[in-house]
Amino acid sequence: MEVIHKIGRRKTAVARVYVSEGKGNITINKKEFKQYFPTPTLQYKVQQPLSLTENVENFDIKVNVYGGGVTGQAEAIRLAISRALCEVDAENRGTLKPEGLLTRDPRMVERKKFGQKKARKKFQFSKR
């Protein structure tokens, strides 16, 4: 098996994932993934597609991720890993699709408009 390259995005976070056969090592920005994501919730998000398809110890994953916050980065990595697993084996799609792991979340921050304080908040109106 050659190296599979996939991209995942969430808000402004972009994750590039390289999946190859191995022992289950996950490296994120040249750090061990439990060091990069210290909280169990974020670690679960990253490993979710692997545990659902029972491939936790079958692949080595190298990730380059930038932009956004920690949660956005974790969800971007999750999407990229899910896409890579579907390319490895087409049967994985049937497991991952009902869980919503192959869906790109389109929600982004709304832009600030001129003449307003924030995206929706207005300056205080004074009638007199």
Short mmCIF file of the C-alpha atoms (twelve columns), coordinates in Angstrom:
data_MODEL
# 
_entry.id   MODEL 
# 
loop_
_atom_site.group_PDB 
_atom_site.id 
_atom_site.type_symbol 
_atom_site.label_atom_id 
_atom_site.label_alt_id 
_atom_site.label_comp_id 
_atom_site.label_asym_id 
_atom_site.label_seq_id 
_atom_site.Cartn_x 
_atom_site.Cartn_y 
_atom_site.Cartn_z 
_atom_site.pdbx_PDB_model_num 
ATOM 1   C CA . MET A 1   0.000   0.000  0.000  1 
ATOM 2   C CA . GLU A 2   1.332   3.425  -0.946 1 
ATOM 3   C CA . VAL A 3   0.833   6.584  1.123  1 
ATOM 4   C CA . ILE A 4   -2.671  8.065  0.843  1 
ATOM 5   C CA . HIS A 5   -2.961  11.864 1.048  1 
ATOM 6   C CA . LYS A 6   -6.279  13.543 1.980  1 
ATOM 7   C CA . ILE A 7   -7.368  17.005 3.128  1 
ATOM 8   C CA . GLY A 8   -9.985  17.860 5.765  1 
ATOM 9   C CA . ARG A 9   -11.323 21.297 6.673  1 
ATOM 10  C CA . ARG A 10  -13.399 22.769 9.522  1 
ATOM 11  C CA . LYS A 11  -13.995 26.522 10.014 1 
ATOM 12  C CA . THR A 12  -10.540 27.944 9.194  1 
ATOM 13  C CA . ALA A 13  -8.548  24.813 10.113 1 
ATOM 14  C CA . VAL A 14  -6.946  22.778 7.313  1 
ATOM 15  C CA . ALA A 15  -5.534  19.284 7.924  1 
ATOM 16  C CA . ARG A 16  -3.367  17.336 5.490  1 
ATOM 17  C CA . VAL A 17  -3.267  13.633 6.373  1 
ATOM 18  C CA . TYR A 18  -0.832  10.997 5.088  1 
ATOM 19  C CA . VAL A 19  -1.962  7.422  5.820  1 
ATOM 20  C CA . SER A 20  0.376   4.428  5.429  1 
ATOM 21  C CA . GLU A 21  0.488   0.884  6.789  1 
ATOM 22  C CA . GLY A 22  2.007   0.673  10.258 1 
ATOM 23  C CA . LYS A 23  1.475   0.098  13.978 1 
ATOM 24  C CA . GLY A 24  -1.033  2.842  14.837 1 
ATOM 25  C CA . ASN A 25  1.253   5.845  15.395 1 
ATOM 26  C CA . ILE A 26  -0.407  9.248  14.927 1 
ATOM 27  C CA . THR A 27  1.920   12.244 14.524 1 
ATOM 28  C CA . ILE A 28  0.472   15.762 14.374 1 
ATOM 29  C CA . ASN A 29  2.851   18.608 13.379 1 
ATOM 30  C CA . LYS A 30  5.834   16.388 14.332 1 
ATOM 31  C CA . LYS A 31  4.417   15.792 17.834 1 
ATOM 32  C CA . GLU A 32  2.835   12.671 19.307 1 
ATOM 33  C CA . PHE A 33  -0.949  13.156 19.085 1 
ATOM 34  C CA . LYS A 34  -1.616  12.745 22.836 1 
ATOM 35  C CA . GLN A 35  0.877   15.554 23.407 1 
ATOM 36  C CA . TYR A 36  -0.728  17.782 20.722 1 
ATOM 37  C CA . PHE A 37  -4.306  17.128 21.945 1 
ATOM 38  C CA . PRO A 38  -4.063  16.699 25.762 1 
ATOM 39  C CA . THR A 39  -7.831  16.414 26.455 1 
ATOM 40  C CA . PRO A 40  -9.562  13.028 26.078 1 
ATOM 41  C CA . THR A 41  -12.442 14.594 24.087 1 
ATOM 42  C CA . LEU A 42  -10.130 15.820 21.326 1 
ATOM 43  C CA . GLN A 43  -8.202  12.529 21.323 1 
ATOM 44  C CA . TYR A 44  -11.511 10.677 20.890 1 
ATOM 45  C CA . LYS A 45  -12.483 12.922 17.954 1 
ATOM 46  C CA . VAL A 46  -9.212  12.193 16.160 1 
ATOM 47  C CA . GLN A 47  -9.440  8.408  16.727 1 
ATOM 48  C CA . GLN A 48  -13.206 8.095  16.080 1 
ATOM 49  C CA . PRO A 49  -13.005 6.989  12.397 1 
ATOM 50  C CA . LEU A 50  -10.231 4.504  13.216 1 
ATOM 51  C CA . SER A 51  -12.109 2.932  16.143 1 
ATOM 52  C CA . LEU A 52  -15.394 2.693  14.205 1 
ATOM 53  C CA . THR A 53  -13.689 0.831  11.340 1 
ATOM 54  C CA . GLU A 54  -11.519 -1.202 13.783 1 
ATOM 55  C CA . ASN A 55  -8.244  0.058  12.266 1 
ATOM 56  C CA . VAL A 56  -6.669  1.671  15.366 1 
ATOM 57  C CA . GLU A 57  -3.415  -0.339 15.103 1 
ATOM 58  C CA . ASN A 58  -3.279  -0.906 11.326 1 
ATOM 59  C CA . PHE A 59  -2.114  2.467  9.996  1 
ATOM 60  C CA . ASP A 60  0.526   5.096  10.724 1 
ATOM 61  C CA . ILE A 61  -0.870  8.605  10.263 1 
ATOM 62  C CA . LYS A 62  1.176   11.769 9.725  1 
ATOM 63  C CA . VAL A 63  -0.764  15.052 9.951  1 
ATOM 64  C CA . ASN A 64  0.058   18.653 9.064  1 
ATOM 65  C CA . VAL A 65  -2.618  20.984 10.467 1 
ATOM 66  C CA . TYR A 66  -2.824  24.769 10.660 1 
ATOM 67  C CA . GLY A 67  -5.401  27.509 11.258 1 
ATOM 68  C CA . GLY A 68  -8.388  27.642 13.585 1 
ATOM 69  C CA . GLY A 69  -8.549  26.470 17.187 1 
ATOM 70  C CA . VAL A 70  -7.950  23.068 18.776 1 
ATOM 71  C CA . THR A 71  -11.504 21.760 18.273 1 
ATOM 72  C CA . GLY A 72  -11.632 22.885 14.645 1 
ATOM 73  C CA . GLN A 73  -8.259  21.239 14.017 1 
ATOM 74  C CA . ALA A 74  -9.378  17.974 15.649 1 
ATOM 75  C CA . GLU A 75  -12.543 17.876 13.514 1 
ATOM 76  C CA . ALA A 76  -10.567 18.708 10.352 1 
ATOM 77  C CA . ILE A 77  -8.217  15.792 11.101 1 
ATOM 78  C CA . ARG A 78  -11.230 13.517 11.728 1 
ATOM 79  C CA . LEU A 79  -12.706 14.367 8.300  1 
ATOM 80  C CA . ALA A 80  -9.381  13.814 6.507  1 
ATOM 81  C CA . ILE A 81  -8.806  10.429 8.211  1 
ATOM 82  C CA . SER A 82  -12.371 9.368  7.343  1 
ATOM 83  C CA . ARG A 83  -11.812 10.265 3.685  1 
ATOM 84  C CA . ALA A 84  -8.520  8.328  3.638  1 
ATOM 85  C CA . LEU A 85  -10.113 5.220  5.197  1 
ATOM 86  C CA . CYS A 86  -12.797 5.256  2.491  1 
ATOM 87  C CA . GLU A 87  -10.067 5.163  -0.143 1 
ATOM 88  C CA . VAL A 88  -8.301  2.287  1.645  1 
ATOM 89  C CA . ASP A 89  -11.461 0.155  1.717  1 
ATOM 90  C CA . ALA A 90  -14.800 1.125  0.137  1 
ATOM 91  C CA . GLU A 91  -16.698 -0.861 2.808  1 
ATOM 92  C CA . ASN A 92  -15.596 1.682  5.438  1 
ATOM 93  C CA . ARG A 93  -17.922 4.223  3.803  1 
ATOM 94  C CA . GLY A 94  -20.982 2.301  5.027  1 
ATOM 95  C CA . THR A 95  -19.697 2.553  8.617  1 
ATOM 96  C CA . LEU A 96  -18.581 6.199  8.561  1 
ATOM 97  C CA . LYS A 97  -21.406 7.812  6.552  1 
ATOM 98  C CA . PRO A 98  -24.248 7.171  9.073  1 
ATOM 99  C CA . GLU A 99  -22.062 8.643  11.846 1 
ATOM 100 C CA . GLY A 100 -21.716 11.868 9.824  1 
ATOM 101 C CA . LEU A 101 -17.924 11.626 9.600  1 
ATOM 102 C CA . LEU A 102 -17.791 12.184 5.829  1 
ATOM 103 C CA . THR A 103 -19.758 15.446 5.914  1 
ATOM 104 C CA . ARG A 104 -17.875 18.746 5.647  1 
ATOM 105 C CA . ASP A 105 -19.368 21.092 8.270  1 
ATOM 106 C CA . PRO A 106 -20.037 24.319 6.305  1 
ATOM 107 C CA . ARG A 107 -20.550 26.633 9.307  1 
ATOM 108 C CA . MET A 108 -18.146 29.566 9.264  1 
ATOM 109 C CA . VAL A 109 -17.853 32.796 11.256 1 
ATOM 110 C CA . GLU A 110 -20.146 35.495 9.869  1 
ATOM 111 C CA . ARG A 111 -18.284 38.596 8.748  1 
ATOM 112 C CA . LYS A 112 -18.516 41.942 10.548 1 
ATOM 113 C CA . LYS A 113 -20.547 44.567 8.646  1 
ATOM 114 C CA . PHE A 114 -19.675 48.274 8.503  1 
ATOM 115 C CA . GLY A 115 -21.865 50.573 10.612 1 
ATOM 116 C CA . GLN A 116 -22.302 47.774 13.167 1 
ATOM 117 C CA . LYS A 117 -20.430 46.692 16.286 1 
ATOM 118 C CA . LYS A 118 -20.124 43.007 15.270 1 
ATOM 119 C CA . ALA A 119 -21.693 40.680 12.685 1 
ATOM 120 C CA . ARG A 120 -25.232 41.112 14.062 1 
ATOM 121 C CA . LYS A 121 -24.908 43.505 17.010 1 
ATOM 122 C CA . LYS A 122 -25.760 47.115 16.198 1 
ATOM 123 C CA . PHE A 123 -24.665 50.373 17.807 1 
ATOM 124 C CA . GLN A 124 -27.169 51.697 20.369 1 
ATOM 125 C CA . PHE A 125 -30.025 53.571 18.676 1 
ATOM 126 C CA . SER A 126 -31.069 56.922 20.111 1 
ATOM 127 C CA . LYS A 127 -34.383 58.345 18.943 1 
ATOM 128 C CA . ARG A 128 -33.737 61.807 20.439 1 
# 
